[in-house]
Amino acid sequence: MGPAPILFKPEADETLGIYLSVSVCSIRSVLTREADTVQQAPDGTEVEYALHFQFKTTNNEAEYEALLTGLCLAQDLYAREISAHSNSMLIVNQINDTYQVKSKNMCQYVKEAQRLASLFTRFTISQIPRRQNGRADALAKLASTLDGGIKRVIPIEYLTKPTITDTPDKTMTVGIDANWMTPIYEYLADGTLPIDIDTACRLQLQSGRYTIINKQLYKRGFSLPYLRYVTLEDGHEILREVHEGVCRDHSASRAMASKILHRGYYWPSLRTDTLLVTRKCQHCLLFSNIIHQPPEPLTTMASPWPFTQWGLDLIRPMPEGNGLTKLAIIAVDYFTKWAEAEPLATIIEARARAHPQANGQVEAVNKIIKCTLKKKLGDKKGDWAELIPQVLWAYCTTQRSSAGETPFSLAFDSEVVIPVEIDLPTYRVTHFDPEQNAELCNLDLDLVEGQRFHDEITLATYQQQAARYYNKKVRPRTFRPGDLVLRTVLLIT
C-alpha cells in the first residue's frame, strides 16, 4: 500500500474518526475530523481511500481489510487518537474481546488490528447503524452521496492478496522448534547426525520408532500404528479440550492419557501433564471421591515406665445425667493401658484445647468405653455417670492384645479377684494363705523390672505388627508451604 494523500494535517491531540464500509468486491475507509458529529475538514475535504479485491473474500474479511486500511491511513497522517465506526457487530465485539474468535483467519485479522491500534495514544471502535454510514457505503459502491461542490480525491488500490500473511503450518513446527525431537526429525528428513559417535548411534536406534508422513513426525505405537507427535503447546491445548471442552468428562489422569493416545496424539510428558491437570482442576477437587486411606505411615509411641506418659481426651456429647453431667474426660497410661474417667458438667474451652497430642490410643479406649456404656445402659441413658466405675473396672480387668495381659496385672503385677470368684471360689481363693501371699507379693516386687522389660518387648512387637499392617494402606499426601488447600464443603456432596 502506497502513502496516503495528505489533504489536511491533524492538529495536536485531535480525535479523528474512521468510517468503514464494504461491498462485494471493494471496501472504503473514510478518515474525518470528529467532534459531536462527523465534520468536514476546514478546507472542505476528507481523506477517502478505496480498495478493489482481486481475490475471493468474505464480508467479515473485507470489514477487517477496511479497518486495517483506515488505521494505516491514520498512522501515515501522524494521528494519535482514533475513533473507528463500523456497522458490523461481529468486528466491533471481536476487536473489543467481547466475542470469541474461532476462525484462524479472523484470529490473524484481530491480532493485526489490535497491533495497529496499540500504536495510537487512544483507540476506540464502536458500532453504528448502516444508515449513519452512508458516505462509506457510497464509496464502496464507487458512487458519491456528497455535494458536487465539495473537493474529493479518491485513490483506488487493487489488492491481489489479503493483508494478513499466512502462518506456517503446525505440521512443520517439529522441524523448526528446537526440542528433544529436533535431532530425530532432522535425521529422518535429511539424514543429519550429531558429530559425537555415541550420540549418533543412540539417535539412530531411537529414530527407528519414528517416521515422517507428509512432513509430520509420527511415533510407532502399541495402541495404534501411528501416534502423531505434537509440541508441548499443542499438547496442553489437547488436554484442555479433552478435560474441559465440549465433550468433557473430567476423567482421571490415567483415563485421560489413554483417551488421548487412542485418538492418535503423543508427546513425551503426556502422563505427567495429565496428572498436573487433574490436580489443578477445581471441579475435580470439589467432586472427587473422599480418600479414606491414611496419608502418612503410623507413628508408634512407647512409654519407658508405667504411669509416666498419659493421653487425655474428651467424650462428648453425652446424655445429660445426674448433676447435669454432659461429658467425660478420659486418661490412659501408654505403658499399662490403665484408664481413668471422670464425668464433667462443664469445661473451659481453653483447657479443652490444651491437652497434649496423642497417637490415637485414647480414642481407641474411648470407643471401648462408649460401646460398653451403650450395652449396659439400655434405655436409661442418663445413668451413664454412675456406670463409669463399673465400665472402667471391666476394662482394666480384661486382657489386652497389645501386651497379652490385663492393665491391672501390668500395674500391680498380679491378677485381680473378680466378684464371681467369691460366690464360686477358684483354686487360688480356696487355698489362700495370707502369710504365703505376702511373701510371694514381695518376691514379685523384686522381679517386677524383669517382667516389665518382657512386657515392653511384647508391646514393641505388637506395635511393629500393627504398623506394618497400617502402612500397607498408606497413600502419601504431602503439602508444602504455600500450597492451596480446598476447604469448601458443598451440600450436594
Secondary structure, 3 states (H helix, E strand, C coil): CCCCCCCCCCCCCCEEEEEEEECCCEEEEEEEEECCCEECCCCCCCEEEEEEECCCCCHHHHHHHHHHHHHHHHHHCCCCEEEEEECCHHHHHHHCCCCCCCCHHHHHHHHHHHHHHCCCCEEEEEECCHHHHHHHHHHHCCCCCCCCCCCCCCCEEEECCCCCCCCCCHHHHHHHCCCCCHHHHHHHHHCCCCCCHHHHHHHHHHHHHEEEECCEEEECCCCCCCEEECCHHHHHHHHHHHHHCCCCCCCCHHHHHHHHHHCCEECCCHHHHHHHHHHHCHHHHHCCCCCCCCCCCCCCCCCCCCCCCEEEEEECCCCCCHHHCCEEEEEEECCCCCEEEEEECCCCHHHHCCCCCCCCHHHHHHHHHHHHHHHHHCCCHHHHHHHHHHHHHHHHCCCCCCCCCCHHHHHHCCCCCCCHHHHCCCHHHHCCCHHHHHHHHHHHHHCHHHHHHHHHHHHHHHHHHHHHHHHCCCCCCCCCCCCCCCCCCCCCC
